[in-house]
Amino acid sequence: MSRGPFTPTEDGVRVALRVTPGASRTGMAGVIETPGGTLALKVTVTVIAEDGKANEAVIKFLAKTWRVPKSNLTLLSGHTDRNKVILISGRPENLMPELISHLPAEFRP
């Protein structure tokens, strides 16, 4: 069952992202609805999209924010697209509370 941009799986949690590279600051900018009707976590990074640098910045920022090792985050899709899906490896029941705690209040269960 999906909770906002988060979908628990057997091996962790999939997170739908909408990334804005070259922003004035790095951070989470809320949750948006995608054209397909699903929810995605909007993330901004100051790094420009060049040679995978923005993807690296997103992984580094999310690992620090969610207090998980960078090695636990894998970019599954969207390597050259603003719409991305990452997998956070681990037990979903342990990961979900931390992930949800960083969502805007209107998107928390």
Biopython code that builds the backbone (N, CA, C, O; Angstrom):
import numpy as np
from Bio.PDB.StructureBuilder import StructureBuilder

atoms = [
    (1, "MET", "N", (0.840, -1.200, 0.000)),
    (1, "MET", "CA", (0.000, 0.000, 0.000)),
    (1, "MET", "C", (0.877, 1.252, 0.000)),
    (1, "MET", "O", (1.827, 1.338, 0.778)),
    (2, "SER", "N", (0.579, 2.194, -0.838)),
    (2, "SER", "CA", (1.355, 3.424, -0.947)),
    (2, "SER", "C", (0.908, 4.432, 0.098)),
    (2, "SER", "O", (-0.282, 4.552, 0.392)),
    (3, "ARG", "N", (1.862, 5.148, 0.650)),
    (3, "ARG", "CA", (1.569, 6.236, 1.583)),
    (3, "ARG", "C", (2.235, 7.482, 1.029)),
    (3, "ARG", "O", (3.429, 7.706, 1.229)),
    (4, "GLY", "N", (1.465, 8.276, 0.343)),
    (4, "GLY", "CA", (2.044, 9.440, -0.309)),
    (4, "GLY", "C", (3.027, 8.978, -1.370)),
    (4, "GLY", "O", (2.698, 8.123, -2.192)),
    (5, "PRO", "N", (4.236, 9.538, -1.359)),
    (5, "PRO", "CA", (5.232, 9.141, -2.362)),
    (5, "PRO", "C", (5.965, 7.844, -2.006)),
    (5, "PRO", "O", (6.845, 7.412, -2.751)),
    (6, "PHE", "N", (5.614, 7.216, -0.875)),
    (6, "PHE", "CA", (6.318, 6.032, -0.384)),
    (6, "PHE", "C", (5.519, 4.752, -0.628)),
    (6, "PHE", "O", (4.321, 4.692, -0.350)),
    (7, "THR", "N", (6.197, 3.738, -1.148)),
    (7, "THR", "CA", (5.573, 2.441, -1.373)),
    (7, "THR", "C", (6.436, 1.366, -0.722)),
    (7, "THR", "O", (7.533, 1.090, -1.209)),
    (8, "PRO", "N", (5.965, 0.748, 0.376)),
    (8, "PRO", "CA", (6.728, -0.332, 0.996)),
    (8, "PRO", "C", (6.827, -1.532, 0.054)),
    (8, "PRO", "O", (5.863, -1.869, -0.633)),
    (9, "THR", "N", (7.990, -2.169, 0.026)),
    (9, "THR", "CA", (8.220, -3.370, -0.769)),
    (9, "THR", "C", (8.878, -4.404, 0.135)),
    (9, "THR", "O", (9.154, -4.132, 1.304)),
    (10, "GLU", "N", (9.129, -5.590, -0.413)),
    (10, "GLU", "CA", (9.785, -6.644, 0.366)),
    (10, "GLU", "C", (11.173, -6.239, 0.845)),
    (10, "GLU", "O", (11.587, -6.598, 1.948)),
    (11, "ASP", "N", (11.896, -5.485, 0.004)),
    (11, "ASP", "CA", (13.285, -5.171, 0.320)),
    (11, "ASP", "C", (13.533, -3.736, 0.756)),
    (11, "ASP", "O", (14.685, -3.315, 0.865)),
    (12, "GLY", "N", (12.468, -2.978, 1.006)),
    (12, "GLY", "CA", (12.637, -1.607, 1.454)),
    (12, "GLY", "C", (11.436, -0.752, 1.130)),
    (12, "GLY", "O", (10.293, -1.203, 1.207)),
    (13, "VAL", "N", (11.709, 0.496, 0.763)),
    (13, "VAL", "CA", (10.646, 1.449, 0.433)),
    (13, "VAL", "C", (11.029, 2.159, -0.862)),
    (13, "VAL", "O", (12.128, 2.701, -0.986)),
    (14, "ARG", "N", (10.110, 2.148, -1.822)),
    (14, "ARG", "CA", (10.293, 2.917, -3.056)),
    (14, "ARG", "C", (9.764, 4.324, -2.813)),
    (14, "ARG", "O", (8.720, 4.521, -2.191)),
    (15, "VAL", "N", (10.516, 5.297, -3.323)),
    (15, "VAL", "CA", (10.134, 6.695, -3.152)),
    (15, "VAL", "C", (10.079, 7.358, -4.520)),
    (15, "VAL", "O", (11.061, 7.356, -5.262)),
    (16, "ALA", "N", (8.927, 7.924, -4.847)),
    (16, "ALA", "CA", (8.766, 8.685, -6.085)),
    (16, "ALA", "C", (9.240, 10.112, -5.826)),
    (16, "ALA", "O", (8.851, 10.736, -4.839)),
    (17, "LEU", "N", (10.080, 10.621, -6.718)),
    (17, "LEU", "CA", (10.649, 11.958, -6.565)),
    (17, "LEU", "C", (10.391, 12.809, -7.799)),
    (17, "LEU", "O", (10.286, 12.299, -8.914)),
    (18, "ARG", "N", (10.291, 14.090, -7.582)),
    (18, "ARG", "CA", (10.307, 15.091, -8.659)),
    (18, "ARG", "C", (11.440, 16.042, -8.278)),
    (18, "ARG", "O", (11.315, 16.796, -7.314)),
    (19, "VAL", "N", (12.536, 16.014, -9.022)),
    (19, "VAL", "CA", (13.751, 16.740, -8.658)),
    (19, "VAL", "C", (13.899, 18.001, -9.493)),
    (19, "VAL", "O", (13.691, 17.988, -10.706)),
    (20, "THR", "N", (14.262, 19.089, -8.824)),
    (20, "THR", "CA", (14.571, 20.344, -9.497)),
    (20, "THR", "C", (16.040, 20.656, -9.254)),
    (20, "THR", "O", (16.404, 21.110, -8.169)),
    (21, "PRO", "N", (16.900, 20.417, -10.263)),
    (21, "PRO", "CA", (18.314, 20.760, -10.111)),
    (21, "PRO", "C", (18.535, 22.253, -10.356)),
    (21, "PRO", "O", (17.691, 22.921, -10.953)),
    (22, "GLY", "N", (19.678, 22.771, -9.891)),
    (22, "GLY", "CA", (20.011, 24.173, -10.114)),
    (22, "GLY", "C", (19.151, 25.132, -9.313)),
    (22, "GLY", "O", (19.016, 26.300, -9.677)),
    (23, "ALA", "N", (18.568, 24.646, -8.224)),
    (23, "ALA", "CA", (17.711, 25.496, -7.382)),
    (23, "ALA", "C", (18.567, 26.396, -6.486)),
    (23, "ALA", "O", (19.780, 26.210, -6.384)),
    (24, "SER", "N", (17.938, 27.347, -5.854)),
    (24, "SER", "CA", (18.670, 28.267, -4.974)),
    (24, "SER", "C", (19.070, 27.615, -3.655)),
    (24, "SER", "O", (19.977, 28.092, -2.973)),
    (25, "ARG", "N", (18.383, 26.509, -3.290)),
    (25, "ARG", "CA", (18.756, 25.796, -2.069)),
    (25, "ARG", "C", (18.394, 24.324, -2.213)),
    (25, "ARG", "O", (17.548, 23.953, -3.026)),
    (26, "THR", "N", (19.043, 23.505, -1.417)),
    (26, "THR", "CA", (18.741, 22.083, -1.391)),
    (26, "THR", "C", (17.737, 21.831, -0.290)),
    (26, "THR", "O", (17.910, 22.307, 0.832)),
    (27, "GLY", "N", (16.679, 21.079, -0.599)),
    (27, "GLY", "CA", (15.679, 20.781, 0.424)),
    (27, "GLY", "C", (14.478, 20.062, -0.151)),
    (27, "GLY", "O", (14.407, 19.770, -1.344)),
    (28, "MET", "N", (13.538, 19.787, 0.738)),
    (28, "MET", "CA", (12.269, 19.197, 0.327)),
    (28, "MET", "C", (11.280, 20.334, 0.152)),
    (28, "MET", "O", (11.163, 21.217, 1.002)),
    (29, "ALA", "N", (10.576, 20.294, -0.958)),
    (29, "ALA", "CA", (9.650, 21.380, -1.279)),
    (29, "ALA", "C", (8.209, 20.897, -1.284)),
    (29, "ALA", "O", (7.354, 21.500, -1.931)),
    (30, "GLY", "N", (7.934, 19.812, -0.566)),
    (30, "GLY", "CA", (6.566, 19.339, -0.459)),
    (30, "GLY", "C", (6.303, 18.081, -1.264)),
    (30, "GLY", "O", (7.224, 17.369, -1.663)),
    (31, "VAL", "N", (5.029, 17.826, -1.492)),
    (31, "VAL", "CA", (4.580, 16.660, -2.239)),
    (31, "VAL", "C", (3.699, 17.175, -3.365)),
    (31, "VAL", "O", (2.839, 18.029, -3.152)),
    (32, "ILE", "N", (3.921, 16.647, -4.572)),
    (32, "ILE", "CA", (3.125, 17.087, -5.718)),
    (32, "ILE", "C", (2.456, 15.888, -6.367)),
    (32, "ILE", "O", (2.908, 14.753, -6.222)),
    (33, "GLU", "N", (1.385, 16.153, -7.076)),
    (33, "GLU", "CA", (0.721, 15.103, -7.846)),
    (33, "GLU", "C", (1.329, 15.078, -9.239)),
    (33, "GLU", "O", (1.468, 16.115, -9.886)),
    (34, "THR", "N", (1.687, 13.890, -9.690)),
    (34, "THR", "CA", (2.278, 13.741, -11.020)),
    (34, "THR", "C", (1.163, 13.692, -12.065)),
    (34, "THR", "O", (-0.001, 13.505, -11.711)),
    (35, "PRO", "N", (1.500, 13.856, -13.349)),
    (35, "PRO", "CA", (0.481, 13.749, -14.388)),
    (35, "PRO", "C", (-0.243, 12.396, -14.368)),
    (35, "PRO", "O", (-1.393, 12.307, -14.799)),
    (36, "GLY", "N", (0.418, 11.351, -13.875)),
    (36, "GLY", "CA", (-0.202, 10.033, -13.789)),
    (36, "GLY", "C", (-1.112, 9.871, -12.582)),
    (36, "GLY", "O", (-1.710, 8.812, -12.391)),
    (37, "GLY", "N", (-1.222, 10.920, -11.762)),
    (37, "GLY", "CA", (-2.117, 10.879, -10.612)),
    (37, "GLY", "C", (-1.503, 10.336, -9.331)),
    (37, "GLY", "O", (-2.196, 10.227, -8.319)),
    (38, "THR", "N", (-0.218, 9.995, -9.351)),
    (38, "THR", "CA", (0.440, 9.534, -8.130)),
    (38, "THR", "C", (1.103, 10.712, -7.433)),
    (38, "THR", "O", (1.213, 11.796, -8.006)),
    (39, "LEU", "N", (1.543, 10.502, -6.206)),
    (39, "LEU", "CA", (2.221, 11.555, -5.462)),
    (39, "LEU", "C", (3.727, 11.357, -5.524)),
    (39, "LEU", "O", (4.215, 10.228, -5.511)),
    (40, "ALA", "N", (4.458, 12.464, -5.592)),
    (40, "ALA", "CA", (5.917, 12.434, -5.615)),
    (40, "ALA", "C", (6.448, 13.475, -4.636)),
    (40, "ALA", "O", (5.869, 14.549, -4.475)),
    (41, "LEU", "N", (7.545, 13.142, -3.996)),
    (41, "LEU", "CA", (8.227, 14.062, -3.099)),
    (41, "LEU", "C", (9.030, 15.034, -3.948)),
    (41, "LEU", "O", (9.851, 14.620, -4.767)),
    (42, "LYS", "N", (8.794, 16.319, -3.754)),
    (42, "LYS", "CA", (9.510, 17.326, -4.533)),
    (42, "LYS", "C", (10.795, 17.682, -3.788)),
    (42, "LYS", "O", (10.768, 18.112, -2.635)),
    (43, "VAL", "N", (11.924, 17.489, -4.483)),
    (43, "VAL", "CA", (13.239, 17.748, -3.905)),
    (43, "VAL", "C", (13.966, 18.738, -4.794)),
    (43, "VAL", "O", (13.944, 18.616, -6.019)),
    (44, "THR", "N", (14.618, 19.729, -4.172)),
    (44, "THR", "CA", (15.418, 20.692, -4.915)),
    (44, "THR", "C", (16.882, 20.535, -4.493)),
    (44, "THR", "O", (17.185, 20.304, -3.323)),
    (45, "VAL", "N", (17.777, 20.664, -5.468)),
    (45, "VAL", "CA", (19.212, 20.642, -5.187)),
    (45, "VAL", "C", (19.884, 21.796, -5.923)),
    (45, "VAL", "O", (19.441, 22.198, -6.999)),
    (46, "THR", "N", (20.946, 22.320, -5.341)),
    (46, "THR", "CA", (21.643, 23.458, -5.940)),
    (46, "THR", "C", (22.534, 23.044, -7.101)),
    (46, "THR", "O", (22.890, 23.872, -7.940)),
    (47, "VAL", "N", (22.889, 21.782, -7.152)),
    (47, "VAL", "CA", (23.772, 21.262, -8.195)),
    (47, "VAL", "C", (23.008, 21.184, -9.517)),
    (47, "VAL", "O", (21.825, 20.845, -9.546)),
    (48, "ILE", "N", (23.704, 21.505, -10.609)),
    (48, "ILE", "CA", (23.063, 21.398, -11.916)),
    (48, "ILE", "C", (23.092, 19.944, -12.391)),
    (48, "ILE", "O", (23.919, 19.147, -11.948)),
    (49, "ALA", "N", (22.185, 19.622, -13.288)),
    (49, "ALA", "CA", (22.084, 18.260, -13.827)),
    (49, "ALA", "C", (23.161, 18.062, -14.883)),
    (49, "ALA", "O", (22.954, 18.334, -16.065)),
    (50, "GLU", "N", (24.312, 17.584, -14.431)),
    (50, "GLU", "CA", (25.433, 17.377, -15.333)),
    (50, "GLU", "C", (26.243, 16.176, -14.861)),
    (50, "GLU", "O", (26.746, 16.162, -13.738)),
    (51, "ASP", "N", (26.367, 15.185, -15.708)),
    (51, "ASP", "CA", (27.165, 13.986, -15.402)),
    (51, "ASP", "C", (26.737, 13.283, -14.116)),
    (51, "ASP", "O", (27.578, 12.740, -13.399)),
    (52, "GLY", "N", (25.442, 13.289, -13.819)),
    (52, "GLY", "CA", (24.946, 12.588, -12.639)),
    (52, "GLY", "C", (25.166, 13.306, -11.318)),
    (52, "GLY", "O", (24.877, 12.751, -10.258)),
    (53, "LYS", "N", (25.672, 14.527, -11.363)),
    (53, "LYS", "CA", (25.966, 15.263, -10.119)),
    (53, "LYS", "C", (24.705, 15.594, -9.334)),
    (53, "LYS", "O", (24.718, 15.545, -8.104)),
    (54, "ALA", "N", (23.620, 15.928, -10.020)),
    (54, "ALA", "CA", (22.371, 16.231, -9.310)),
    (54, "ALA", "C", (21.828, 14.970, -8.642)),
    (54, "ALA", "O", (21.323, 15.037, -7.522)),
    (55, "ASN", "N", (21.925, 13.817, -9.317)),
    (55, "ASN", "CA", (21.483, 12.562, -8.705)),
    (55, "ASN", "C", (22.278, 12.271, -7.440)),
    (55, "ASN", "O", (21.708, 11.869, -6.426)),
    (56, "GLU", "N", (23.593, 12.472, -7.495)),
    (56, "GLU", "CA", (24.438, 12.258, -6.319)),
    (56, "GLU", "C", (24.040, 13.197, -5.186)),
    (56, "GLU", "O", (24.018, 12.794, -4.023)),
    (57, "ALA", "N", (23.727, 14.444, -5.519)),
    (57, "ALA", "CA", (23.329, 15.415, -4.505)),
    (57, "ALA", "C", (22.001, 15.022, -3.859)),
    (57, "ALA", "O", (21.824, 15.183, -2.651)),
    (58, "VAL", "N", (21.075, 14.511, -4.657)),
    (58, "VAL", "CA", (19.783, 14.063, -4.132)),
    (58, "VAL", "C", (19.985, 12.908, -3.153)),
    (58, "VAL", "O", (19.420, 12.914, -2.059)),
    (59, "ILE", "N", (20.792, 11.913, -3.547)),
    (59, "ILE", "CA", (21.047, 10.759, -2.687)),
    (59, "ILE", "C", (21.697, 11.203, -1.381)),
    (59, "ILE", "O", (21.297, 10.763, -0.303)),
    (60, "LYS", "N", (22.693, 12.069, -1.476)),
    (60, "LYS", "CA", (23.399, 12.559, -0.280)),
    (60, "LYS", "C", (22.431, 13.298, 0.648)),
    (60, "LYS", "O", (22.431, 13.066, 1.857)),
    (61, "PHE", "N", (21.610, 14.185, 0.085)),
    (61, "PHE", "CA", (20.655, 14.954, 0.887)),
    (61, "PHE", "C", (19.629, 14.048, 1.570)),
    (61, "PHE", "O", (19.370, 14.186, 2.765)),
    (62, "LEU", "N", (19.048, 13.120, 0.804)),
    (62, "LEU", "CA", (18.021, 12.251, 1.387)),
    (62, "LEU", "C", (18.607, 11.308, 2.440)),
    (62, "LEU", "O", (17.964, 11.051, 3.458)),
    (63, "ALA", "N", (19.811, 10.791, 2.212)),
    (63, "ALA", "CA", (20.446, 9.917, 3.202)),
    (63, "ALA", "C", (20.653, 10.661, 4.516)),
    (63, "ALA", "O", (20.398, 10.118, 5.591)),
    (64, "LYS", "N", (21.110, 11.890, 4.427)),
    (64, "LYS", "CA", (21.327, 12.693, 5.644)),
    (64, "LYS", "C", (19.994, 13.018, 6.332)),
    (64, "LYS", "O", (19.867, 12.902, 7.551)),
    (65, "THR", "N", (19.013, 13.426, 5.535)),
    (65, "THR", "CA", (17.711, 13.806, 6.087)),
    (65, "THR", "C", (17.031, 12.635, 6.779)),
    (65, "THR", "O", (16.494, 12.779, 7.877)),
    (66, "TRP", "N", (17.058, 11.465, 6.124)),
    (66, "TRP", "CA", (16.357, 10.292, 6.641)),
    (66, "TRP", "C", (17.220, 9.423, 7.542)),
    (66, "TRP", "O", (16.764, 8.396, 8.046)),
    (67, "ARG", "N", (18.471, 9.836, 7.745)),
    (67, "ARG", "CA", (19.388, 9.122, 8.645)),
    (67, "ARG", "C", (19.589, 7.664, 8.237)),
    (67, "ARG", "O", (19.477, 6.751, 9.054)),
    (68, "VAL", "N", (19.886, 7.473, 6.965)),
    (68, "VAL", "CA", (20.220, 6.139, 6.446)),
    (68, "VAL", "C", (21.536, 6.257, 5.675)),
    (68, "VAL", "O", (21.837, 7.322, 5.136)),
    (69, "PRO", "N", (22.317, 5.189, 5.615)),
    (69, "PRO", "CA", (23.556, 5.239, 4.837)),
    (69, "PRO", "C", (23.271, 5.465, 3.350)),
    (69, "PRO", "O", (22.297, 4.944, 2.807)),
    (70, "LYS", "N", (24.131, 6.248, 2.705)),
    (70, "LYS", "CA", (23.963, 6.485, 1.267)),
    (70, "LYS", "C", (23.927, 5.171, 0.488)),
    (70, "LYS", "O", (23.252, 5.065, -0.536)),
    (71, "SER", "N", (24.654, 4.183, 0.979)),
    (71, "SER", "CA", (24.705, 2.894, 0.286)),
    (71, "SER", "C", (23.356, 2.171, 0.313)),
    (71, "SER", "O", (23.157, 1.215, -0.438)),
    (72, "ASN", "N", (22.436, 2.609, 1.160)),
    (72, "ASN", "CA", (21.100, 2.005, 1.230)),
    (72, "ASN", "C", (20.131, 2.627, 0.220)),
    (72, "ASN", "O", (19.008, 2.146, 0.072)),
    (73, "LEU", "N", (20.543, 3.671, -0.463)),
    (73, "LEU", "CA", (19.683, 4.334, -1.452)),
    (73, "LEU", "C", (20.163, 3.998, -2.851)),
    (73, "LEU", "O", (21.334, 4.181, -3.183)),
    (74, "THR", "N", (19.235, 3.502, -3.672)),
    (74, "THR", "CA", (19.546, 3.122, -5.044)),
    (74, "THR", "C", (18.587, 3.834, -5.981)),
    (74, "THR", "O", (17.372, 3.785, -5.791)),
    (75, "LEU", "N", (19.127, 4.486, -6.980)),
    (75, "LEU", "CA", (18.296, 5.128, -8.003)),
    (75, "LEU", "C", (17.818, 4.052, -8.967)),
    (75, "LEU", "O", (18.615, 3.486, -9.714)),
    (76, "LEU", "N", (16.515, 3.769, -8.952)),
    (76, "LEU", "CA", (15.946, 2.713, -9.793)),
    (76, "LEU", "C", (15.594, 3.203, -11.184)),
    (76, "LEU", "O", (15.793, 2.484, -12.163)),
    (77, "SER", "N", (15.078, 4.409, -11.282)),
    (77, "SER", "CA", (14.697, 4.947, -12.590)),
    (77, "SER", "C", (14.787, 6.462, -12.568)),
    (77, "SER", "O", (14.755, 7.092, -11.510)),
    (78, "GLY", "N", (14.901, 7.035, -13.770)),
    (78, "GLY", "CA", (14.958, 8.486, -13.894)),
    (78, "GLY", "C", (16.355, 9.054, -13.850)),
    (78, "GLY", "O", (16.542, 10.197, -13.433)),
    (79, "HIS", "N", (17.337, 8.289, -14.269)),
    (79, "HIS", "CA", (18.719, 8.760, -14.212)),
    (79, "HIS", "C", (18.927, 10.082, -14.942)),
    (79, "HIS", "O", (19.749, 10.898, -14.526)),
    (80, "THR", "N", (18.191, 10.298, -16.023)),
    (80, "THR", "CA", (18.334, 11.543, -16.790)),
    (80, "THR", "C", (17.017, 12.314, -16.859)),
    (80, "THR", "O", (16.829, 13.142, -17.750)),
    (81, "ASP", "N", (16.123, 12.051, -15.940)),
    (81, "ASP", "CA", (14.794, 12.658, -15.926)),
    (81, "ASP", "C", (14.573, 13.320, -14.565)),
    (81, "ASP", "O", (15.189, 12.931, -13.573)),
    (82, "ARG", "N", (13.706, 14.304, -14.525)),
    (82, "ARG", "CA", (13.370, 14.943, -13.247)),
    (82, "ARG", "C", (12.518, 14.032, -12.375)),
    (82, "ARG", "O", (12.546, 14.141, -11.149)),
    (83, "ASN", "N", (11.758, 13.131, -13.004)),
    (83, "ASN", "CA", (10.951, 12.170, -12.260)),
    (83, "ASN", "C", (11.811, 10.947, -11.988)),
    (83, "ASN", "O", (12.319, 10.323, -12.919)),
    (84, "LYS", "N", (11.974, 10.606, -10.732)),
    (84, "LYS", "CA", (12.869, 9.520, -10.337)),
    (84, "LYS", "C", (12.173, 8.603, -9.347)),
    (84, "LYS", "O", (11.203, 8.990, -8.695)),
    (85, "VAL", "N", (12.683, 7.383, -9.243)),
    (85, "VAL", "CA", (12.253, 6.448, -8.206)),
    (85, "VAL", "C", (13.511, 5.910, -7.565)),
    (85, "VAL", "O", (14.408, 5.416, -8.248)),
    (86, "ILE", "N", (13.573, 6.009, -6.241)),
    (86, "ILE", "CA", (14.695, 5.438, -5.512)),
    (86, "ILE", "C", (14.174, 4.336, -4.602)),
    (86, "ILE", "O", (13.003, 4.319, -4.223)),
    (87, "LEU", "N", (15.068, 3.420, -4.262)),
    (87, "LEU", "CA", (14.763, 2.370, -3.300)),
    (87, "LEU", "C", (15.633, 2.599, -2.085)),
    (87, "LEU", "O", (16.849, 2.760, -2.195)),
    (88, "ILE", "N", (14.998, 2.611, -0.921)),
    (88, "ILE", "CA", (15.740, 2.655, 0.335)),
    (88, "ILE", "C", (15.704, 1.243, 0.885)),
    (88, "ILE", "O", (14.644, 0.740, 1.257)),
    (89, "SER", "N", (16.861, 0.607, 0.936)),
    (89, "SER", "CA", (16.944, -0.767, 1.419)),
    (89, "SER", "C", (16.769, -0.808, 2.934)),
    (89, "SER", "O", (17.282, 0.041, 3.663)),
    (90, "GLY", "N", (16.041, -1.805, 3.376)),
    (90, "GLY", "CA", (15.810, -1.975, 4.807)),
    (90, "GLY", "C", (14.426, -2.526, 5.061)),
    (90, "GLY", "O", (13.696, -2.878, 4.135)),
    (91, "ARG", "N", (14.083, -2.594, 6.321)),
    (91, "ARG", "CA", (12.763, -3.093, 6.702)),
    (91, "ARG", "C", (11.764, -1.945, 6.629)),
    (91, "ARG", "O", (11.921, -0.945, 7.329)),
    (92, "PRO", "N", (10.743, -2.076, 5.794)),
    (92, "PRO", "CA", (9.777, -0.988, 5.618)),
    (92, "PRO", "C", (9.156, -0.516, 6.937)),
    (92, "PRO", "O", (8.939, 0.680, 7.129)),
    (93, "GLU", "N", (8.874, -1.450, 7.837)),
    (93, "GLU", "CA", (8.244, -1.052, 9.105)),
    (93, "GLU", "C", (9.164, -0.171, 9.951)),
    (93, "GLU", "O", (8.690, 0.591, 10.793)),
    (94, "ASN", "N", (10.468, -0.270, 9.732)),
    (94, "ASN", "CA", (11.421, 0.593, 10.439)),
    (94, "ASN", "C", (11.637, 1.914, 9.707)),
    (94, "ASN", "O", (11.847, 2.951, 10.337)),
    (95, "LEU", "N", (11.585, 1.877, 8.390)),
    (95, "LEU", "CA", (11.853, 3.062, 7.581)),
    (95, "LEU", "C", (10.678, 4.035, 7.504)),
    (95, "LEU", "O", (10.867, 5.251, 7.549)),
    (96, "MET", "N", (9.478, 3.500, 7.389)),
    (96, "MET", "CA", (8.305, 4.358, 7.126)),
    (96, "MET", "C", (8.092, 5.470, 8.151)),
    (96, "MET", "O", (7.818, 6.599, 7.742)),
    (97, "PRO", "N", (8.202, 5.223, 9.453)),
    (97, "PRO", "CA", (7.976, 6.328, 10.400)),
    (97, "PRO", "C", (8.930, 7.505, 10.182)),
    (97, "PRO", "O", (8.514, 8.661, 10.256)),
    (98, "GLU", "N", (10.206, 7.215, 9.914)),
    (98, "GLU", "CA", (11.179, 8.291, 9.673)),
    (98, "GLU", "C", (10.846, 9.037, 8.388)),
    (98, "GLU", "O", (10.901, 10.266, 8.356)),
    (99, "LEU", "N", (10.506, 8.314, 7.340)),
    (99, "LEU", "CA", (10.184, 8.952, 6.069)),
    (99, "LEU", "C", (8.952, 9.840, 6.195)),
    (99, "LEU", "O", (8.949, 10.986, 5.746)),
    (100, "ILE", "N", (7.926, 9.304, 6.799)),
    (100, "ILE", "CA", (6.667, 10.041, 6.941)),
    (100, "ILE", "C", (6.834, 11.279, 7.825)),
    (100, "ILE", "O", (6.162, 12.289, 7.618)),
    (101, "SER", "N", (7.723, 11.197, 8.797)),
    (101, "SER", "CA", (7.917, 12.341, 9.708)),
    (101, "SER", "C", (8.429, 13.578, 8.978)),
    (101, "SER", "O", (8.291, 14.689, 9.491)),
    (102, "HIS", "N", (9.011, 13.414, 7.803)),
    (102, "HIS", "CA", (9.534, 14.550, 7.040)),
    (102, "HIS", "C", (8.550, 15.077, 5.996)),
    (102, "HIS", "O", (8.856, 16.027, 5.276)),
    (103, "LEU", "N", (7.384, 14.469, 5.915)),
    (103, "LEU", "CA", (6.355, 14.961, 4.993)),
    (103, "LEU", "C", (5.642, 16.165, 5.588)),
    (103, "LEU", "O", (5.549, 16.284, 6.810)),
    (104, "PRO", "N", (5.140, 17.056, 4.749)),
    (104, "PRO", "CA", (4.283, 18.122, 5.254)),
    (104, "PRO", "C", (3.079, 17.514, 5.974)),
    (104, "PRO", "O", (2.609, 16.443, 5.589)),
    (105, "ALA", "N", (2.584, 18.169, 6.991)),
    (105, "ALA", "CA", (1.513, 17.644, 7.847)),
    (105, "ALA", "C", (0.297, 17.160, 7.063)),
    (105, "ALA", "O", (-0.313, 16.160, 7.439)),
    (106, "GLU", "N", (-0.065, 17.843, 5.988)),
    (106, "GLU", "CA", (-1.277, 17.450, 5.253)),
    (106, "GLU", "C", (-1.128, 16.118, 4.522)),
    (106, "GLU", "O", (-2.121, 15.558, 4.059)),
    (107, "PHE", "N", (0.088, 15.607, 4.412)),
    (107, "PHE", "CA", (0.306, 14.337, 3.734)),
    (107, "PHE", "C", (0.643, 13.198, 4.693)),
    (107, "PHE", "O", (0.896, 12.076, 4.256)),
    (108, "ARG", "N", (0.647, 13.474, 5.981)),
    (108, "ARG", "CA", (0.919, 12.424, 6.963)),
    (108, "ARG", "C", (-0.376, 11.700, 7.299)),
    (108, "ARG", "O", (-1.440, 12.313, 7.374)),
    (109, "PRO", "N", (-0.272, 10.361, 7.506)),
    (109, "PRO", "CA", (-1.490, 9.601, 7.867)),
    (109, "PRO", "C", (-1.984, 9.973, 9.256)),
    (109, "PRO", "O", (-2.990, 9.434, 9.717)),
]
sb = StructureBuilder()
sb.init_structure("model")
sb.init_model(0)
sb.init_chain("A")
sb.init_seg("    ")
for serial, (resi, resn, name, xyz) in enumerate(atoms, 1):
    if name == "N":
        sb.init_residue(resn, " ", resi, " ")
    sb.init_atom(name, np.array(xyz, "f"), 0.0, 1.0, " ", f" {name:<3s}", serial, name[0])
structure = sb.get_structure()
